Amino acid sequence: MNSENTEGPEHGLVRHGIVVGVDGSDQSICALLWAAREAGRRSAPLYVVTAYTVPVFAASSMDAGYATVDDEVIRESAQAVLDEALTRLEGMALEVYPRIETGDAAGVLLDLSEEAELMVVGSRGRGGFVGRLLGSVSSALPAHAKCPTAVIPVRTGARLGHPELGRKPGRDRDRDRDAPAAVEPVVVVGVDGSEQARTASLAAAEEARSRGLPLRVICSVAPFNGSLAWVPAPVDRKALHADLAVQLAAGRDWLQSHYPDVVITVDLVDGPPAEVLIEASATSELLVVGTRGRGGFAGMLLGSTSQGVLHHARGPVLVVPDRADPRLEDRSSFGPMVPQAG
């Protein structure tokens, strides 16, 4: 492991590597270990980043003004967090660059996403001076990052060979209802007919190809609640399923044309999109979603669905930002699509 340079090859740049945010919590350690494995798989540099802010407190007396906390004390705490993280990487054949940044954690990581290949954070964090790597980070970062963001729940520790991470003292391990399910070697992507979901499906197919795994495309049909202006009433659910099945098959053929070596299957299932995808995250190698979706009938992939998935996922979730991709242009030539909102 190379960790001599605390700023990276060039201060402020991350050379299209993998950036992981740490704050000392078990959740961020899970994110670190997952990011390290991913960096090794991709032969990419790994940037281990912690961020801190110097709080300002109002003094108790009205004429005292404001008192500030010593920056050096908090920086030493941040350095301790970083040092602890680096000990987890000892013995790994990785190119590692540790960094301490000043500023809000979400803002710092968002800036780094401009140059990064992948951002990785835990699904919850410690809070306090050194972190807050959820709510602010794993809620704000996936929605606004310029590159894909992997959000890693603490349950992933068991997959990584560290089942002790996140386990509460005194719990009976034999009766732990949160014991991880067996992981199926498959990448799963949630789609809802939106262009953002098609962008996510392309990213998911690439993840499947690079891992040598099949891809499962899931579209969930939420219970009809009357909020869908474009769906005729009364809804013929059987006909709706038939139409969606045709659209999914066309989407699969389009995706297969760009990834002929990936085994791709499609599933049309009944149920609330967030619940369906959370369940899929428990047993899939990786779950992929887009940052935005159609909303309403067949998803809201960040909106409420992706937010729900990020907060309750039981395995790694990759959130793919909306971005231009020329491969989207030939989708219509493969068959019917869900009408786009005007």
C-alpha positions in Angstrom: 0.0 0.0 0.0 1.3 3.4 -1.0 0.1 6.1 1.5 3.0 8.4 1.7 1.4 11.3 -0.2 -1.5 12.7 1.9 -2.7 14.9 -0.9 -2.7 12.5 -3.9 -0.7 13.0 -7.2 -1.9 16.6 -7.5 -3.6 18.5 -4.7 -7.3 18.8 -5.4 -7.4 16.1 -8.1 -8.3 12.4 -7.8 -7.1 11.2 -11.2 -10.4 9.4 -12.0 -9.8 7.0 -9.0 -12.2 5.7 -6.3 -12.9 8.1 -3.5 -14.2 6.8 -0.2 -15.4 9.0 2.7 -14.6 7.8 6.2 -15.6 9.1 9.7 -14.6 6.3 12.0 -18.0 4.6 12.1 -18.5 1.0 11.4 -20.6 2.0 8.4 -17.7 4.0 6.9 -15.3 1.1 7.6 -17.6 -1.2 5.6 -17.5 1.4 2.8 -13.7 1.6 3.0 -13.3 -2.2 2.7 -15.8 -2.4 -0.2 -14.0 0.5 -1.9 -10.6 -1.2 -1.4 -11.9 -4.4 -3.0 -13.4 -2.4 -5.9 -10.1 -0.4 -6.4 -8.2 -3.7 -6.6 -10.7 -5.1 -9.1 -10.4 -2.0 -11.2 -6.7 -1.4 -10.7 -7.6 2.1 -9.7 -6.1 4.4 -7.1 -8.0 4.7 -3.8 -8.5 8.1 -2.1 -9.4 7.8 1.5 -11.0 11.1 2.6 -12.2 12.5 5.9 -13.6 16.0 6.3 -14.1 18.2 9.3 -15.5 21.7 10.0 -14.6 24.0 12.9 -17.8 24.9 14.7 -18.5 28.3 16.1 -20.4 28.5 19.4 -22.2 31.5 20.8 -20.7 32.5 24.2 -22.9 32.4 27.2 -22.5 36.1 28.0 -24.2 38.5 25.7 -21.0 40.7 25.2 -18.6 37.8 24.8 -19.1 37.5 21.0 -18.2 34.1 19.6 -15.7 31.5 20.8 -14.1 29.1 18.3 -12.8 25.6 18.8 -9.1 25.1 18.2 -8.7 23.9 14.6 -5.6 21.8 15.5 -7.5 19.7 18.1 -10.2 18.8 15.6 -7.7 18.1 12.8 -5.9 15.7 15.1 -9.1 13.9 15.6 -9.6 13.7 11.9 -6.1 12.4 11.5 -6.8 9.7 14.0 -9.8 8.7 12.0 -7.7 8.5 8.8 -4.9 6.6 10.5 -7.4 4.0 11.8 -8.8 3.6 8.3 -5.4 3.1 6.8 -4.6 0.3 9.2 -7.5 -1.6 7.7 -5.7 -1.5 4.3 -2.4 -2.8 5.5 -1.1 -5.6 3.3 -3.4 -4.8 0.4 -1.7 -4.2 -3.0 -3.3 -0.9 -3.5 -2.3 2.7 -4.5 -3.8 4.6 -1.6 -3.9 8.4 -1.0 -5.2 9.6 2.3 -6.6 13.1 2.5 -7.9 15.4 5.2 -10.2 18.1 3.9 -11.7 21.1 5.6 -15.4 21.7 5.0 -18.8 20.0 5.1 -18.4 16.3 4.3 -21.1 16.3 1.6 -19.7 19.4 -0.1 -16.1 18.1 0.0 -17.1 14.7 -1.6 -19.4 16.4 -4.1 -16.4 18.5 -5.3 -14.2 15.5 -5.6 -16.9 13.7 -7.6 -16.1 16.1 -10.5 -12.9 14.0 -11.2 -13.6 10.7 -9.6 -14.5 7.4 -11.3 -16.6 6.3 -8.3 -17.6 7.7 -4.9 -18.2 5.3 -2.0 -19.8 6.1 1.3 -21.5 4.3 4.2 -25.2 4.4 4.6 -24.9 6.0 8.0 -22.2 7.9 9.8 -20.9 9.0 13.1 -22.1 12.6 13.1 -20.4 15.3 15.1 -17.3 17.2 14.0 -15.6 14.6 11.8 -18.3 13.2 9.7 -22.1 13.1 9.2 -21.7 10.6 6.4 -25.5 10.3 6.5 -27.9 12.1 6.5 -26.1 14.9 4.6 -23.6 12.7 2.7 -25.4 9.6 1.6 -28.6 11.5 0.9 -27.1 14.5 -0.8 -24.1 13.0 -2.6 -25.9 10.3 -4.7 -28.4 12.8 -5.9 -25.9 15.4 -7.0 -22.6 13.7 -7.6 -21.0 13.9 -11.1 -20.0 10.2 -11.1 -21.7 7.1 -9.8 -21.9 6.7 -6.0 -21.9 3.4 -4.1 -23.7 3.5 -0.8 -22.6 0.6 1.5 -24.8 -0.5 4.4 -23.1 -1.9 7.5 -24.6 -5.3 6.8 -22.1 -5.6 4.0 -19.4 -6.2 6.6 -20.4 -9.9 6.7 -19.9 -10.2 3.0 -16.5 -8.7 3.3 -15.4 -11.0 6.1 -16.0 -8.7 9.0 -19.3 -9.7 10.5 -18.4 -7.9 13.8 -18.9 -4.5 12.1 -22.2 -3.0 13.2 -23.1 -5.7 15.6 -24.5 -4.5 18.8 -22.8 -5.8 22.0 -24.8 -8.5 23.8 -26.9 -9.6 20.9 -27.4 -13.4 20.5 -25.7 -14.1 17.2 -27.6 -17.3 16.8 -30.9 -15.4 16.9 -29.9 -12.3 14.9 -32.8 -11.6 12.7 -30.6 -9.4 10.6 -28.2 -12.2 9.6 -27.2 -11.7 5.9 -28.8 -13.8 3.3 -26.7 -15.8 0.8 -25.5 -13.6 -1.9 -26.4 -14.6 -5.5 -23.8 -13.7 -8.1 -25.9 -11.3 -10.1 -26.2 -7.5 -10.7 -29.7 -6.1 -10.4 -31.0 -2.9 -11.8 -34.3 -1.2 -11.2 -36.1 0.4 -14.2 -39.3 2.3 -14.6 -39.3 3.3 -18.3 -37.6 6.6 -17.7 -34.5 7.7 -19.6 -32.7 7.9 -16.3 -33.4 4.3 -15.7 -32.1 3.4 -19.1 -28.9 5.2 -18.2 -28.7 3.2 -15.0 -29.3 0.0 -17.0 -26.3 0.7 -19.2 -24.2 1.3 -16.1 -25.5 -1.9 -14.6 -24.7 -3.9 -17.7 -21.2 -2.6 -17.6 -20.9 -3.6 -14.0 -22.1 -7.1 -14.8 -19.7 -7.4 -17.7 -16.7 -6.3 -15.7 -17.6 -8.8 -12.9 -18.4 -11.6 -15.3 -22.0 -11.8 -13.8 -25.5 -11.9 -15.3 -27.8 -8.9 -15.1 -31.3 -9.0 -13.8 -33.6 -6.1 -14.8 -36.5 -5.5 -12.5 -39.6 -3.4 -13.1 -42.1 -3.3 -10.3 -45.7 -2.4 -10.7 -46.9 -0.4 -7.7 -50.5 -0.7 -6.5 -52.6 1.8 -8.4 -53.5 4.8 -6.2 -55.4 7.0 -8.7 -52.5 9.5 -9.1 -51.6 8.5 -12.6 -53.1 11.0 -15.0 -51.8 9.2 -18.0 -53.3 5.8 -17.1 -56.9 5.4 -18.4 -59.5 4.5 -15.7 -60.5 2.0 -14.9 -57.1 0.4 -15.1 -56.9 -3.0 -16.9 -54.0 -4.4 -14.8 -53.7 -7.5 -17.0 -53.4 -5.4 -20.2 -51.0 -3.1 -18.4 -48.7 -6.0 -17.5 -48.9 -7.2 -21.1 -47.8 -3.7 -22.4 -45.0 -3.4 -19.9 -43.8 -6.9 -20.7 -43.5 -5.9 -24.4 -41.6 -2.7 -23.5 -39.3 -4.6 -21.1 -38.5 -7.2 -23.8 -37.7 -4.4 -26.2 -35.5 -2.8 -23.6 -33.7 -6.0 -23.0 -33.0 -6.5 -26.7 -31.6 -2.9 -26.8 -29.4 -3.5 -23.8 -28.3 -6.9 -25.2 -27.2 -5.2 -28.4 -24.7 -3.1 -26.5 -23.6 -5.9 -24.2 -23.9 -9.1 -26.2 -21.7 -11.0 -23.7 -23.9 -10.4 -20.7 -26.7 -12.7 -19.8 -29.7 -10.4 -19.3 -33.1 -11.4 -17.8 -36.1 -9.2 -17.1 -38.6 -9.5 -14.3 -42.0 -7.7 -14.1 -43.2 -7.9 -10.5 -46.0 -6.6 -8.4 -45.2 -4.5 -5.4 -44.0 -1.1 -4.2 -40.8 -0.3 -6.0 -38.7 0.5 -2.9 -39.7 -2.7 -1.2 -39.0 -4.8 -4.2 -35.5 -3.3 -4.7 -34.7 -3.5 -1.0 -35.5 -7.2 -1.0 -33.3 -7.6 -4.1 -30.4 -5.8 -2.5 -30.3 -8.5 0.2 -29.2 -11.2 -2.2 -27.6 -9.5 -5.2 -23.9 -8.7 -5.6 -24.8 -5.1 -6.5 -28.1 -3.2 -6.9 -28.1 -0.3 -9.4 -30.6 2.6 -9.5 -30.8 5.9 -11.3 -30.9 9.3 -9.6 -34.3 10.2 -10.9 -37.3 8.4 -12.4 -40.7 8.7 -13.7 -42.5 8.9 -10.4 -46.0 7.6 -9.7 -46.8 4.3 -11.4 -43.6 2.4 -12.0 -41.0 3.9 -9.9 -39.4 7.1 -8.6 -35.7 6.2 -8.7 -34.5 9.0 -6.5 -37.3 10.4 -5.4 -38.8 8.3 -2.8 -37.9 5.0 -4.2 -34.1 5.5 -4.4 -34.1 7.3 -1.1 -36.0 4.5 0.5 -33.6 2.0 -1.0 -30.5 3.9 0.2 -31.8 4.1 3.8 -32.9 0.4 4.0 -30.8 -1.6 1.5 -29.2 -4.8 2.8 -26.4 -4.8 0.2 -24.3 -2.4 -1.9 -26.3 0.1 -4.0 -24.8 2.0 -6.9 -26.6 5.2 -7.8 -26.0 6.4 -11.4 -26.3 10.1 -12.3 -28.3 11.3 -15.2 -25.9 11.9 -18.1 -25.7 12.0 -21.8 -25.1 8.7 -23.6 -25.3 8.3 -27.4 -26.4 4.7 -26.9 -29.8 6.0 -25.6 -30.6 7.3 -29.1 -31.2 3.9 -30.7 -33.5 2.6 -28.0 -36.7 3.4 -29.9 -35.6 1.3 -32.9 -36.0 -1.9 -30.7 -39.6 -1.5 -29.9 -42.2 0.3 -27.8 -41.3 2.6 -24.9 -43.2 4.1 -22.0 -44.3 7.6 -23.2 -42.1 10.3 -21.8 -43.7 13.1 -19.8 -44.1 16.3 -21.7 
